[in-house]
Amino acid sequence: MRKPFAAGNWKMNTNSRTSVDLAKRLADEASDAAGHSVTVAVCPPFVYLQAVTKALNGSSISVGAQDLYFEPDGAFTGEISVSMLKDIGCTYCLCGHSERRHVIGETDELINKKVTAAIKGGLLPILCVGELLEERKAGKTNEVVTRHIEKGLAGLSLEKVEAVTIAYEPVWAIGTGLTATPQQAQEVHIFIRNLLGKMYDKKAADEMRILYGGSVKPSNTAELMAQPDVDGVLVGGASLKAEDFLGIIQASIR
């Protein structure tokens, strides 16, 4: 059975004090659940990664980065390498978040390089996929998700793809207050699982965790997690409030 996974993406929020305070509260109150019933990770801004990792030391909560660069080192001003992230204790890294795609302008090809570099360097990538509102209205959800996954995982062997977690984030539901219904989430998640089965094999597809992201709250987590192919949640705004994220973690337990 796939272990539930609750990941918090703090985006460009918090400061040196609030990031540590939030991490300490999670360490104090979520460690038991994180150690046994659910995988928990938080993805702070780059500048607070080290302090948050220190605050979580001794807990079962992992730390992830919000992005990385695919080159190992060199003259790439402003970028962060896999080895740097590993050096300060990161376990996970988001790759291809919708804001990186649609605000920053990252391509599928660039995202694939990041996923590949993360795995090569020992990080566990969370590949984010999902459609815009106009794409859903046009009936292109499956087409968009297929492109994101096929191009995002291009060149990865069966062995390497085992390191990947997929996060389905309908872009129209991120930070809008709109949430895909549990049925809509399940429809896309089973589509993704079947696609992975065709790309790799049934065992790999059955074992890969597929998270849902998009206006996740304590009040809708349990219903989302009740869907057979929703294995966890990637949480934005609600992960910035300890009470909300703790509630989401608890509701993720099956």
Secondary structure, 3 states (H helix, E strand, C coil): CCCCEEEEECCCCCCHHHHHHHHHHHHHHHHHHHHHCCEEEEECCHHHHHHHHHHCCCCCCEEEECCCCCCCCCCCCCCCCHHHHHHCCCCEEEECCHHHHHHHCCCHHHHHHHHHHHHHHCCEEEEEECCCHHHHHCCCHHHHHHHHHHHHCCCCCHHHHCCCEEEECCHHHCCCCCCCCHHHHHHHHHHHHHHHHHHCCHHHHHHCCEEEECCCCHHHHHHHHCCCCCCEEEECHHHHCHHHHHHHHHHHCC
